[in-house]
Amino acid sequence: MKPTIDPIHEIVRARYSQAARTALPCCSPSTTIYPAELLTELPADISEFSLGCGNPIFAADLQPGETVLDLGSGGGLDCFLAARRVGSTGSVIGVDMTVEMIERSRENASRLGFNNIEFRDGYLENLPVKDQSIDVVISNCVINLSPDKSQVFKEVIRVLKPGGRLAVSDIVTNGQLPESVRSNMDAWGACVAGALDMQDYSEGLSSVGFVDVKVQPKTNSDELLTVIPVGQPFSAIITAHKPL
């Protein structure tokens, strides 16, 4: 059963439906996010269609045979990169609420010949995934778009196997955003208004049972936090584990 549709879902869906139809990337170019060798052998129209803000593939340290879940899989780029890492004995599931993105990602998977990837229509707040069936959850600049992040965190820990891990790239802040930004609907679709304070993000994950939670700037330098203005959004890598 799908959750009650929030106006924020509709704002976000409209923005990313348009992105899928026009094939125009947003956020950072993929060539500045991923090492060049990671994108080799992918057609330019796939490798350059980036909707992310970081490289969760590196943070996830994926291993052959693992089952990976990508939250908000978009055009499928991170799923394709993950599928290479887990190999033929592993599998990847991408979940997205935007029909146009699901269609695009399925077409891309067929075109590339991947047979270990499945794309499912669904919401992050109500994942169409079985309990304790996933080794690794990844995501790239999507959780900030959810109007109910605490429910997303509950869903993530539900689907992870004991000992499973979370490795996502997302937009966070070093301090609270102004109310004028948080209430701006256009800013929600632009990955700004929904950004959590990094401490709130960490506490939200811990509150549902995650351990070893880390929220760090994408540059992996804590010194960056000393120069980021209070309330300024920035890209972070978030990692955590589900206890055994």
C-alpha positions in Angstrom: 0.0 0.0 0.0 1.3 3.4 -1.0 1.5 6.1 1.7 -0.7 9.1 1.7 0.5 11.4 -1.0 2.2 14.5 0.4 2.3 17.8 -1.6 6.1 17.5 -1.4 6.0 14.1 -3.2 4.1 15.8 -6.1 6.5 18.7 -6.3 9.5 16.3 -6.4 7.8 13.9 -8.8 7.1 16.7 -11.3 10.6 18.0 -11.2 12.2 14.5 -11.8 9.6 13.5 -14.3 10.7 16.5 -16.3 14.4 15.6 -15.9 13.7 12.0 -17.2 11.8 13.3 -20.2 14.4 15.9 -21.1 17.4 13.8 -20.1 19.0 16.8 -18.5 21.1 16.1 -15.4 21.0 18.2 -12.2 23.4 18.7 -9.3 27.0 17.9 -10.0 28.2 16.4 -13.3 28.9 12.7 -12.9 32.5 13.3 -14.2 33.2 15.4 -11.0 31.5 12.9 -8.7 32.9 9.5 -9.9 36.5 8.5 -10.9 36.7 8.3 -14.7 37.5 4.6 -14.6 34.2 3.9 -12.8 32.3 5.3 -15.8 34.2 3.5 -18.5 32.1 1.3 -20.9 28.9 3.2 -20.1 27.4 5.2 -23.0 27.7 9.0 -22.5 23.9 9.5 -22.3 23.9 7.2 -19.3 27.1 8.1 -17.5 26.4 11.9 -17.9 22.8 11.7 -16.6 23.6 12.5 -13.0 21.0 13.4 -10.4 23.4 12.9 -7.4 25.6 14.9 -5.2 28.3 12.3 -4.3 29.7 8.8 -4.8 27.9 6.3 -2.6 29.4 3.4 -4.5 32.9 4.2 -3.1 31.5 4.5 0.5 29.5 1.3 0.2 32.6 -0.9 -0.5 30.4 -3.4 -2.4 31.5 -7.0 -2.6 30.7 -9.8 -5.0 27.4 -11.6 -4.2 25.8 -8.8 -2.2 22.2 -7.6 -2.6 22.0 -3.9 -3.0 19.1 -1.5 -2.7 19.2 2.0 -4.3 16.8 4.5 -2.9 15.5 6.9 -5.6 17.4 5.1 -8.4 16.6 7.7 -11.1 18.0 6.8 -14.5 19.8 3.9 -13.0 23.5 5.1 -13.0 24.3 4.0 -9.4 22.5 0.7 -9.9 24.6 0.0 -13.0 27.8 0.8 -11.1 26.7 -1.3 -8.2 25.8 -4.3 -10.4 29.4 -4.3 -11.7 30.7 -4.5 -8.2 28.4 -7.3 -6.9 28.8 -9.3 -10.1 26.6 -12.1 -11.5 26.2 -13.7 -8.1 24.8 -10.5 -6.6 21.8 -8.4 -7.4 20.6 -4.8 -7.3 17.1 -3.3 -6.7 16.3 0.3 -7.6 13.2 2.0 -6.2 11.8 5.2 -7.5 8.4 6.9 -7.3 8.7 8.6 -10.7 7.2 6.5 -13.6 9.4 8.2 -16.2 12.5 7.4 -14.3 11.5 3.7 -13.9 10.9 3.4 -17.6 14.2 5.1 -18.4 16.2 2.9 -16.0 14.6 -0.3 -17.3 15.4 0.7 -20.9 19.0 1.5 -20.0 19.4 -1.9 -18.1 18.1 -3.8 -21.1 20.3 -1.8 -23.5 23.4 -2.5 -21.3 22.5 -6.2 -20.9 22.3 -6.3 -17.1 20.3 -9.2 -15.8 21.0 -8.8 -12.1 19.1 -5.5 -11.7 15.4 -4.9 -11.0 13.6 -1.5 -10.9 10.5 -1.1 -8.7 8.0 1.6 -8.5 7.6 2.7 -4.9 8.1 5.3 -2.1 11.0 5.5 0.2 8.6 5.7 3.1 7.0 2.3 2.1 9.7 0.3 0.3 8.5 -2.6 -1.9 11.2 -4.8 -0.4 11.1 -7.8 2.0 12.3 -7.6 5.5 15.9 -8.4 6.1 16.7 -9.1 2.5 19.3 -6.4 1.7 23.0 -6.4 2.4 23.6 -2.7 1.5 21.4 0.3 1.0 22.7 3.1 -1.1 21.2 6.4 -2.2 22.4 9.6 -3.9 20.8 12.9 -3.0 17.3 11.5 -2.5 16.5 11.0 1.2 16.5 14.8 1.7 13.6 14.9 -0.7 11.4 12.8 1.6 8.8 14.7 3.7 9.1 11.9 6.4 12.7 11.0 6.9 12.1 9.2 10.1 9.9 6.7 8.3 12.5 6.3 5.6 15.1 5.4 8.3 12.7 2.9 9.7 12.2 1.3 6.3 15.9 1.1 5.6 16.7 -0.7 8.8 13.7 -3.0 8.2 14.9 -4.2 4.9 18.6 -4.6 5.9 19.9 -7.9 7.0 21.5 -8.1 10.5 24.9 -6.6 10.0 23.9 -4.8 6.8 25.0 -1.3 6.1 23.9 2.0 4.8 26.0 4.2 2.6 24.4 7.3 1.1 25.3 10.6 -0.4 22.9 13.4 0.6 22.5 17.1 1.2 22.7 18.1 4.9 23.3 21.4 6.8 25.6 22.5 9.6 22.7 24.0 11.6 19.1 24.7 10.9 17.8 26.1 7.6 15.8 29.3 7.8 12.1 28.8 8.0 11.7 30.8 4.8 13.7 28.1 3.0 12.2 25.1 4.6 8.7 26.2 3.7 9.6 27.0 0.0 8.2 24.2 -2.2 10.5 25.0 -5.1 13.5 24.6 -2.8 12.2 21.1 -1.8 12.5 19.9 -5.4 16.0 21.5 -5.6 17.4 19.4 -2.8 17.6 22.3 -0.4 14.5 22.8 1.8 14.4 19.2 2.9 18.0 19.0 4.0 18.4 17.9 7.7 20.9 19.3 10.1 23.8 16.8 10.2 23.3 16.2 13.9 19.6 15.5 13.3 20.4 13.1 10.5 22.8 11.2 12.7 20.3 11.1 15.6 17.5 10.0 13.3 19.5 7.0 12.2 20.5 6.1 15.7 17.0 6.4 17.0 15.8 3.5 14.7 18.7 1.3 15.8 21.6 2.1 13.5 25.1 2.0 15.0 28.5 3.4 13.9 26.7 6.4 12.3 28.9 8.8 10.5 27.9 12.0 8.7 30.9 13.7 7.0 31.4 16.3 4.3 31.9 14.7 0.9 35.5 15.9 1.0 36.0 13.7 4.1 37.4 16.7 5.9 35.9 17.8 9.2 37.9 21.0 8.8 35.3 22.0 6.2 32.7 22.3 8.9 34.6 25.2 10.5 34.1 27.3 7.4 30.6 26.3 6.3 28.1 29.0 7.3 25.4 28.0 9.8 22.4 26.6 7.8 24.4 26.3 4.6 23.5 23.0 2.7 26.4 20.8 1.7 27.0 17.4 0.3 27.8 14.6 2.8 28.5 10.9 2.9 26.5 9.1 5.5 27.3 5.6 6.7 25.9 3.3 9.3 25.4 -0.4 10.2 22.5 -2.4 11.4 23.5 -4.5 14.5 24.0 -8.2 14.1 
